[in-house]
Amino acid sequence: MYGYIFAPMNANEIASRSVALLDVKKGDVTGDGVIDYVYLYGNKSSEGIFADQITLIIQDGRTAQITQVPLASNAGYNARLFLGDFSGDRISDILVSIDSGGSGGYGFFYVFSFKNNALNMMFDYDAYNKTHPFQVHYQDYYKVGVSSPQLDVLFLIDISNKGSEYLAQYYNPDGKLKQPTKGEVLALGSLSPIVSNEKNTRYDLLATQRIIGPTNADTLGYVVNRLTWKGTYFDTDGLTVTILGSKLISLH
């Protein structure tokens, strides 16, 4: 549970569990003006890069009190921390990022505030995925629709430059689909802190999801969502689709 006071392990316990320090950052996360320390610990083998039982630990710089925060998704690769003010209260919040390591390129992401030593989850990747669903449908004449009725949005991707061999898999010579064909928008793959105004010290989040065709290797583009804190939640401040570039082909 949040707020659990972590009891430091002795050397034998650490050795037997292969507990490793995965990342550490320092900054004022409580808001008392004193630098605090934020850690990610996890269990990993001496040679492996995979870690499980990844745990966030916050040490109050003024009192030295330690708070352990268990994570719902706590196994993966490249577990890392970022401290920055997402809410605009001039107090650093905590972004936890973990790569799944799978071929889909998913990630597990959490944002916490710890103002006045009170833990509050500001962002949960699982909740985000559930509330941002998309459908991907191939359409006649080399178009792919990326839509979300829940978000009331539709994007059209032109895939006419994918090459005749690719297009022949799904289209007749007249540009009509051979049969209904679907793609997919994968779960959240990256969540990056950004500053859109250099005079503003508050961070927004840039959430990215990969758009694929019928196979995972077929990347059509990315759904990119800029998220801004609205007092109690992150809200969309700009939802776009980006596509991969292609080589220029001379018509002469």
Residue frames as qw, qx, qy, qz and C-alpha x, y, z in Angstrom:
[[0.000, 0.888, 0.460, 0.000, 0.00, 0.00, 0.00],
 [0.296, 0.699, -0.065, 0.648, 1.05, 3.58, -0.58],
 [0.320, -0.781, 0.229, -0.485, 2.77, 5.10, 2.40],
 [0.951, -0.258, -0.132, 0.106, 4.23, 1.84, 3.67],
 [0.200, -0.876, 0.438, 0.009, 7.43, 2.52, 5.59],
 [0.832, 0.388, -0.392, 0.063, 10.21, 0.55, 3.96],
 [0.725, -0.617, 0.296, 0.068, 12.41, -1.48, 6.30],
 [0.312, 0.739, -0.580, -0.139, 15.96, -1.52, 4.89],
 [0.991, 0.006, -0.132, -0.018, 17.26, -5.03, 4.16],
 [0.535, -0.682, 0.449, 0.217, 20.49, -6.32, 5.57],
 [0.122, 0.609, -0.672, -0.404, 23.42, -7.44, 3.41],
 [0.280, -0.031, 0.958, 0.059, 22.43, -11.12, 3.40],
 [0.473, 0.591, 0.573, -0.314, 18.89, -10.33, 2.25],
 [0.332, 0.789, -0.215, -0.471, 20.19, -8.10, -0.51],
 [0.032, -0.452, 0.840, 0.298, 22.62, -10.77, -1.72],
 [0.353, 0.164, 0.920, -0.055, 20.01, -13.53, -1.72],
 [0.427, 0.705, 0.500, -0.267, 17.43, -11.44, -3.59],
 [0.510, 0.174, 0.399, 0.742, 19.90, -9.84, -6.02],
 [0.045, 0.911, 0.360, -0.197, 18.40, -6.44, -5.27],
 [0.530, 0.127, 0.218, 0.810, 19.88, -3.81, -7.57],
 [0.046, 0.686, 0.165, -0.708, 19.68, -0.05, -7.70],
 [0.546, 0.498, 0.579, 0.344, 18.17, 0.65, -11.12],
 [0.228, 0.621, 0.152, 0.734, 18.07, 4.45, -11.00],
 [0.372, -0.598, -0.441, 0.557, 18.26, 7.35, -8.57],
 [0.175, 0.634, 0.201, 0.726, 17.30, 11.01, -8.84],
 [0.314, -0.421, -0.505, 0.686, 17.28, 13.88, -6.37],
 [0.056, -0.397, -0.261, -0.878, 14.98, 16.87, -6.13],
 [0.232, 0.037, 0.542, -0.807, 12.37, 18.45, -3.90],
 [0.304, -0.249, -0.801, -0.452, 9.32, 16.20, -4.28],
 [0.272, -0.519, -0.737, 0.338, 7.71, 17.02, -0.91],
 [0.039, 0.809, 0.294, 0.508, 7.63, 20.80, -1.37],
 [0.558, -0.783, -0.163, 0.221, 9.47, 21.72, 1.84],
 [0.181, 0.945, -0.272, 0.031, 12.44, 23.21, 0.00],
 [0.461, -0.561, 0.685, 0.062, 14.81, 20.36, 0.99],
 [0.475, 0.407, -0.691, -0.363, 16.28, 17.99, -1.60],
 [0.843, -0.123, 0.424, -0.307, 14.75, 14.49, -1.44],
 [0.027, -0.399, 0.865, 0.302, 16.06, 11.23, -2.91],
 [0.833, 0.239, 0.129, -0.482, 14.06, 8.98, -5.22],
 [0.178, -0.396, 0.882, 0.182, 15.17, 5.43, -6.06],
 [0.875, 0.165, -0.192, -0.412, 14.11, 2.50, -8.23],
 [0.288, -0.415, 0.860, -0.066, 15.16, -0.90, -6.91],
 [0.868, 0.191, -0.156, -0.431, 14.51, -4.27, -8.51],
 [0.762, -0.286, 0.577, 0.064, 15.56, -7.91, -8.46],
 [0.684, 0.656, -0.270, -0.169, 17.89, -8.94, -11.27],
 [0.949, -0.075, 0.052, 0.303, 20.58, -11.49, -11.96],
 [0.455, -0.639, 0.227, 0.577, 24.19, -10.39, -11.93],
 [0.310, -0.117, 0.613, 0.717, 24.44, -10.59, -15.73],
 [0.184, 0.592, 0.740, 0.261, 20.88, -9.97, -16.84],
 [0.023, 0.111, 0.051, 0.992, 19.29, -6.66, -17.80],
 [0.476, -0.487, -0.541, -0.494, 15.75, -7.75, -16.91],
 [0.013, 0.121, -0.654, 0.747, 14.43, -6.76, -13.48],
 [0.444, -0.521, -0.635, -0.358, 11.30, -7.71, -11.60],
 [0.493, -0.670, -0.470, 0.295, 9.72, -6.60, -8.32],
 [0.315, 0.353, 0.003, 0.881, 10.68, -3.06, -9.32],
 [0.350, -0.745, -0.522, 0.226, 9.83, -0.72, -6.47],
 [0.153, 0.732, -0.013, 0.664, 9.83, 3.06, -6.12],
 [0.601, -0.500, -0.425, 0.456, 11.39, 4.32, -2.90],
 [0.084, 0.815, 0.049, 0.571, 11.23, 7.94, -1.75],
 [0.600, -0.319, -0.430, 0.595, 13.42, 9.29, 1.05],
 [0.112, -0.963, -0.209, -0.127, 12.40, 12.57, 2.64],
 [0.554, 0.461, -0.281, 0.634, 15.52, 14.76, 2.72],
 [0.228, -0.648, 0.252, -0.682, 14.44, 16.58, 5.87],
 [0.746, -0.419, 0.309, -0.416, 13.28, 13.67, 8.06],
 [0.050, 0.405, -0.905, -0.117, 15.07, 10.75, 6.33],
 [0.684, 0.149, 0.586, -0.408, 11.74, 8.86, 6.39],
 [0.025, 0.211, -0.830, -0.516, 11.56, 6.24, 3.64],
 [0.686, 0.297, 0.330, -0.576, 8.36, 5.42, 1.76],
 [0.249, -0.099, 0.890, 0.369, 8.06, 2.36, -0.45],
 [0.591, 0.408, 0.046, -0.695, 5.69, 2.45, -3.44],
 [0.529, 0.047, 0.825, 0.193, 4.87, -0.89, -5.11],
 [0.311, 0.365, -0.389, -0.787, 4.11, -0.71, -8.82],
 [0.827, 0.213, 0.322, -0.408, 1.28, -2.69, -10.43],
 [0.873, 0.462, -0.073, 0.138, 3.49, -3.53, -13.44],
 [0.398, -0.840, 0.366, 0.042, 6.89, -4.07, -11.91],
 [0.748, -0.167, 0.546, 0.339, 8.92, -6.17, -14.34],
 [0.611, 0.778, 0.132, 0.063, 10.81, -5.10, -17.46],
 [0.729, 0.123, 0.066, 0.670, 13.87, -3.40, -18.84],
 [0.292, 0.343, 0.041, 0.892, 15.59, -0.01, -18.53],
 [0.336, -0.790, -0.507, 0.074, 13.60, 1.11, -15.49],
 [0.379, 0.201, -0.056, 0.901, 14.24, 4.84, -15.07],
 [0.167, -0.732, -0.501, 0.430, 13.14, 7.98, -13.27],
 [0.232, 0.446, 0.168, 0.848, 12.46, 11.58, -14.24],
 [0.210, -0.612, -0.523, 0.554, 11.71, 14.37, -11.79],
 [0.095, 0.180, 0.275, 0.940, 9.88, 17.45, -13.03],
 [0.251, 0.325, 0.470, -0.782, 6.92, 19.68, -12.29],
 [0.031, 0.288, 0.816, 0.500, 3.89, 18.45, -14.26],
 [0.128, -0.701, -0.693, 0.110, 1.18, 20.14, -12.18],
 [0.160, 0.711, 0.117, 0.675, 2.49, 23.69, -12.14],
 [0.571, -0.805, -0.148, -0.067, 2.91, 23.92, -8.35],
 [0.203, 0.815, -0.481, 0.250, 6.71, 24.29, -8.66],
 [0.615, -0.433, 0.637, -0.169, 7.24, 20.96, -6.87],
 [0.238, 0.372, -0.829, -0.344, 8.86, 18.07, -8.70],
 [0.895, 0.017, 0.179, -0.408, 6.67, 15.09, -9.59],
 [0.398, -0.390, 0.818, 0.144, 7.98, 11.58, -10.28],
 [0.775, 0.410, -0.239, -0.417, 7.80, 9.83, -13.67],
 [0.563, -0.302, 0.767, 0.049, 8.56, 6.09, -13.64],
 [0.689, 0.509, -0.305, -0.417, 9.20, 4.40, -17.00],
 [0.563, -0.267, 0.780, 0.057, 9.80, 0.69, -17.67],
 [0.468, 0.382, -0.573, -0.553, 10.20, -0.96, -21.09],
 [0.912, -0.038, 0.235, -0.335, 8.34, -4.24, -21.60],
 [0.287, -0.480, 0.779, 0.285, 11.05, -5.58, -23.89],
 [0.651, 0.330, 0.683, -0.024, 8.56, -7.28, -26.21],
 [0.386, 0.193, 0.570, 0.699, 8.35, -6.91, -29.98],
 [0.034, 0.820, 0.533, 0.205, 5.41, -4.53, -29.61],
 [0.332, 0.331, -0.156, 0.869, 7.57, -1.93, -27.89],
 [0.439, -0.766, -0.387, -0.266, 5.15, -1.36, -25.03],
 [0.262, 0.322, -0.512, 0.752, 6.03, 0.53, -21.90],
 [0.466, -0.644, -0.595, 0.121, 4.78, 0.84, -18.34],
 [0.205, 0.394, -0.102, 0.890, 4.50, 4.42, -17.10],
 [0.394, -0.723, -0.547, 0.153, 3.42, 6.07, -13.86],
 [0.159, 0.521, -0.154, 0.824, 3.48, 9.67, -12.65],
 [0.523, -0.589, -0.565, 0.245, 3.26, 10.35, -8.91],
 [0.021, -0.749, 0.183, -0.636, 3.18, 13.50, -6.82],
 [0.657, -0.268, -0.586, 0.390, 4.53, 13.40, -3.27],
 [0.033, -0.590, 0.089, -0.802, 3.65, 16.90, -2.07],
 [0.484, -0.515, 0.354, -0.612, 3.58, 17.11, 1.74],
 [0.119, -0.258, 0.951, -0.125, 4.57, 13.41, 1.85],
 [0.668, 0.297, 0.504, -0.459, 1.14, 12.46, 0.45],
 [0.242, -0.122, 0.813, 0.516, 1.38, 10.09, -2.50],
 [0.582, 0.548, 0.289, -0.527, -0.97, 10.73, -5.41],
 [0.524, 0.089, 0.703, 0.473, -0.97, 8.86, -8.71],
 [0.241, 0.601, -0.055, -0.760, -1.30, 11.40, -11.50],
 [0.611, 0.465, -0.443, -0.462, -0.92, 9.04, -14.45],
 [0.656, -0.150, 0.737, -0.067, -1.35, 5.27, -14.91],
 [0.125, 0.326, -0.709, -0.613, -0.46, 3.81, -18.31],
 [0.069, 0.234, 0.968, 0.063, -3.03, 1.00, -18.00],
 [0.196, 0.678, 0.528, -0.473, -5.89, 3.43, -17.39],
 [0.147, 0.608, -0.296, -0.721, -4.65, 5.55, -20.30],
 [0.013, 0.116, -0.887, -0.447, -4.65, 2.59, -22.69],
 [0.106, 0.441, 0.885, -0.107, -8.21, 1.69, -21.70],
 [0.153, 0.777, 0.373, -0.483, -9.54, 5.22, -22.18],
 [0.190, 0.695, -0.366, -0.589, -7.76, 5.87, -25.50],
 [0.675, 0.121, 0.716, 0.132, -8.87, 3.02, -27.80],
 [0.277, 0.561, -0.375, -0.684, -8.43, 3.21, -31.58],
 [0.811, 0.295, 0.505, -0.037, -9.63, 1.23, -34.56],
 [0.049, -0.541, 0.571, 0.616, -7.61, 0.80, -37.76],
 [0.716, 0.423, 0.543, -0.111, -9.43, -0.11, -40.99],
 [0.277, -0.134, 0.591, 0.746, -8.03, -0.30, -44.51],
 [0.456, 0.647, 0.329, -0.515, -10.21, 1.57, -47.00],
 [0.715, 0.544, 0.363, 0.245, -10.56, 1.61, -50.78],
 [0.423, 0.837, -0.028, 0.347, -8.03, 3.52, -52.85],
 [0.670, 0.201, -0.385, 0.602, -5.04, 2.98, -50.59],
 [0.225, -0.622, 0.219, -0.717, -6.27, 4.72, -47.48],
 [0.506, -0.221, -0.775, 0.308, -6.18, 3.58, -43.85],
 [0.348, -0.713, -0.113, -0.598, -8.58, 5.08, -41.32],
 [0.401, -0.044, -0.696, 0.594, -7.45, 5.47, -37.71],
 [0.368, -0.550, -0.236, -0.712, -10.49, 6.31, -35.61],
 [0.200, -0.138, -0.795, 0.556, -11.77, 6.52, -32.06],
 [0.285, -0.640, -0.536, -0.471, -15.51, 7.00, -31.50],
 [0.553, -0.635, -0.416, 0.343, -14.81, 7.58, -27.80],
 [0.378, -0.430, 0.033, 0.819, -12.45, 10.46, -28.63],
 [0.426, 0.815, 0.329, -0.217, -14.55, 11.61, -31.63],
 [0.026, -0.757, 0.470, 0.454, -11.58, 11.65, -34.00],
 [0.886, 0.334, 0.307, 0.099, -10.66, 10.21, -37.41],
 [0.108, -0.706, 0.507, 0.482, -7.33, 10.27, -39.23],
 [0.883, 0.450, 0.117, -0.062, -6.70, 9.04, -42.79],
 [0.420, -0.572, 0.575, 0.408, -3.28, 7.68, -43.79],
 [0.699, 0.623, -0.211, -0.279, -2.36, 7.49, -47.49],
 [0.690, -0.370, 0.600, 0.166, -0.46, 4.24, -48.09],
 [0.766, 0.633, 0.060, -0.098, -0.23, 4.53, -51.89],
 [0.260, 0.800, -0.536, 0.068, 3.57, 4.83, -51.59],
 [0.716, -0.417, 0.541, -0.143, 3.94, 1.42, -49.90],
 [0.025, -0.403, 0.834, 0.377, 4.85, -0.24, -53.19],
 [0.674, 0.118, -0.419, -0.597, 2.99, -2.48, -55.64],
 [0.483, 0.050, -0.869, 0.097, 3.97, -5.72, -53.93],
 [0.019, 0.116, 0.694, -0.711, 2.60, -4.56, -50.59],
 [0.461, 0.192, 0.086, -0.862, -0.58, -3.06, -52.02],
 [0.567, 0.123, -0.674, -0.457, -1.31, -6.16, -54.10],
 [0.162, -0.049, -0.927, 0.333, -1.76, -8.14, -50.87],
 [0.108, 0.421, 0.650, -0.623, -4.85, -6.13, -49.97],
 [0.359, 0.597, 0.065, -0.714, -6.08, -4.32, -53.09],
 [0.704, 0.465, 0.511, 0.168, -7.38, -5.21, -56.52],
 [0.474, 0.135, 0.299, 0.817, -5.85, -3.39, -59.52],
 [0.027, -0.710, -0.397, -0.581, -8.75, -0.91, -59.46],
 [0.038, 0.406, -0.402, 0.820, -7.85, 0.20, -55.93],
 [0.728, -0.410, -0.087, -0.543, -10.72, -1.61, -54.21],
 [0.374, -0.455, 0.753, -0.293, -10.03, -3.77, -51.17],
 [0.421, 0.091, -0.872, -0.233, -9.99, -7.50, -51.78],
 [0.578, -0.492, -0.651, -0.009, -11.54, -8.08, -48.36],
 [0.370, -0.893, 0.005, -0.256, -12.01, -6.19, -45.08],
 [0.720, 0.182, -0.386, 0.547, -8.59, -5.61, -43.55],
 [0.448, -0.884, -0.088, -0.101, -7.73, -4.30, -40.10],
 [0.471, 0.442, -0.488, 0.587, -4.67, -2.94, -38.40],
 [0.629, -0.616, -0.432, 0.195, -4.14, -1.90, -34.82],
 [0.024, 0.805, -0.298, 0.513, -2.94, 0.91, -32.59],
 [0.687, -0.051, -0.634, 0.352, -0.66, -0.67, -30.03],
 [0.527, -0.768, -0.313, 0.184, -0.54, 0.20, -26.36],
 [0.078, -0.982, 0.169, 0.012, 1.45, 3.15, -25.09],
 [0.883, 0.238, -0.130, 0.384, 5.05, 2.85, -26.24],
 [0.468, 0.111, -0.251, 0.840, 6.62, 6.03, -24.89],
 [0.254, -0.900, -0.353, -0.035, 5.74, 8.82, -22.48],
 [0.585, 0.170, -0.092, 0.788, 8.13, 11.75, -22.71],
 [0.194, -0.788, -0.303, 0.500, 8.25, 14.96, -20.65],
 [0.432, 0.450, 0.299, 0.722, 8.32, 18.06, -22.85],
 [0.111, -0.629, -0.255, 0.726, 8.40, 21.82, -22.33],
 [0.435, 0.646, 0.520, 0.349, 6.52, 23.65, -25.07],
 [0.044, 0.946, 0.026, 0.319, 7.33, 27.12, -23.76],
 [0.648, 0.206, -0.429, 0.594, 10.87, 27.82, -22.60],
 [0.118, -0.461, 0.279, -0.834, 9.53, 30.45, -20.19],
 [0.798, -0.346, -0.008, -0.494, 7.32, 27.85, -18.54],
 [0.042, -0.475, 0.856, -0.201, 9.01, 25.45, -16.11],
 [0.739, 0.030, 0.525, -0.422, 6.03, 23.07, -16.10],
 [0.060, -0.210, 0.891, 0.398, 6.28, 19.90, -18.15],
 [0.800, 0.186, -0.013, -0.570, 3.65, 18.33, -20.38],
 [0.605, -0.164, 0.775, 0.084, 3.66, 14.70, -21.47],
 [0.506, 0.447, -0.474, -0.565, 3.96, 13.37, -25.02],
 [0.702, -0.039, 0.684, -0.192, 2.28, 9.96, -25.31],
 [0.370, 0.478, -0.607, -0.516, 3.11, 7.86, -28.39],
 [0.760, 0.062, 0.618, -0.189, 1.45, 4.70, -29.74],
 [0.086, -0.294, 0.755, 0.580, 2.52, 2.79, -32.84],
 [0.736, 0.380, 0.134, -0.543, 0.03, 2.19, -35.66],
 [0.256, -0.270, 0.877, 0.303, 0.49, -1.13, -37.45],
 [0.598, 0.164, -0.468, -0.629, -1.11, -2.96, -40.34],
 [0.917, -0.140, -0.222, -0.300, -2.11, -6.63, -40.22],
 [0.862, -0.041, -0.337, 0.376, 1.35, -7.60, -38.94],
 [0.511, -0.788, -0.077, 0.334, 3.47, -6.17, -36.14],
 [0.581, -0.173, 0.313, 0.731, 6.34, -5.50, -38.54],
 [0.233, 0.559, 0.500, 0.618, 4.15, -3.22, -40.68],
 [0.200, -0.530, -0.347, 0.747, 4.42, 0.23, -39.08],
 [0.251, 0.710, 0.512, 0.413, 2.06, 2.78, -40.65],
 [0.040, 0.674, -0.074, 0.734, 2.69, 5.68, -38.29],
 [0.328, -0.154, -0.689, 0.628, 2.21, 6.86, -34.72],
 [0.293, -0.821, -0.397, -0.287, -0.59, 8.35, -32.66],
 [0.410, 0.109, -0.365, 0.829, 0.95, 11.24, -30.70],
 [0.352, -0.791, -0.451, -0.214, -0.98, 12.82, -27.84],
 [0.228, 0.358, -0.375, 0.824, 0.20, 15.88, -25.96],
 [0.526, -0.606, -0.598, 0.003, -1.14, 15.78, -22.39],
 [0.066, 0.480, -0.271, 0.832, -1.43, 18.73, -20.01],
 [0.243, -0.288, -0.797, 0.472, -2.31, 18.59, -16.31],
 [0.230, -0.528, -0.365, -0.732, -5.77, 20.05, -15.66],
 [0.400, -0.519, 0.312, -0.688, -5.81, 20.08, -11.87],
 [0.743, -0.229, 0.534, -0.332, -6.92, 16.49, -11.25],
 [0.842, 0.197, 0.487, 0.129, -6.01, 14.67, -14.47],
 [0.221, -0.334, 0.537, 0.742, -4.00, 14.86, -17.69],
 [0.572, 0.640, 0.412, -0.305, -6.08, 15.99, -20.66],
 [0.652, 0.321, 0.437, 0.530, -5.39, 16.03, -24.40],
 [0.023, -0.811, 0.009, 0.584, -3.91, 19.30, -25.61],
 [0.389, 0.652, -0.462, -0.459, -3.27, 18.12, -29.15],
 [0.767, -0.014, 0.642, -0.008, -3.83, 14.70, -30.74],
 [0.422, 0.678, -0.409, -0.442, -2.09, 13.97, -34.03],
 [0.943, 0.073, 0.304, 0.118, -0.97, 11.12, -36.27],
 [0.004, 0.766, -0.527, -0.369, 2.55, 11.15, -37.70],
 [0.944, 0.310, 0.104, -0.042, 3.64, 9.01, -40.63],
 [0.674, -0.342, 0.413, 0.508, 6.98, 7.69, -41.80],
 [0.260, 0.745, -0.282, -0.546, 8.65, 9.47, -44.67],
 [0.871, 0.265, 0.382, 0.160, 9.40, 7.88, -48.04],
 [0.466, -0.238, 0.395, 0.755, 12.09, 8.48, -50.63],
 [0.353, 0.660, -0.035, -0.662, 11.51, 11.15, -53.22],
 [0.636, 0.214, 0.683, 0.287, 10.72, 9.60, -56.59],
 [0.024, 0.402, -0.319, -0.858, 11.52, 11.63, -59.68],
 [0.646, 0.522, 0.467, -0.302, 8.72, 11.81, -62.23],
 [0.456, 0.794, -0.284, -0.284, 11.19, 12.53, -65.04]]
